[in-house]
């Protein structure tokens, strides 16, 4: 399962990540990749998993990917440039079932 939160920032990124966690749990998939530009998402994911006692583990292997000019152009149709103008990488987190 893969989820790309594109240029969403908090609180929307967190709301969407929470919904993705629930879909992941319900899906029965073994793992989920979650990509976001939101810098606080890793901390929030860890806290959410711990607080709810979810049977998930956040892999220490985070993949940083440079944001391309093409991505920026695509995002301009759906997001305000100020949402992502200072961001240079997206981070992909891998969640696995315990």
Secondary structure, DSSP 8 states (H G I E B T S, - for coil): -EEE-TT--TTHHHHHHHHHHHHHHHHT-SEEEEEE--TTHHHHHHHHHHHHT-SEEE-S--EEEE--HHHHHHHHTTS-GGGTTT--EEEEEEEEE-
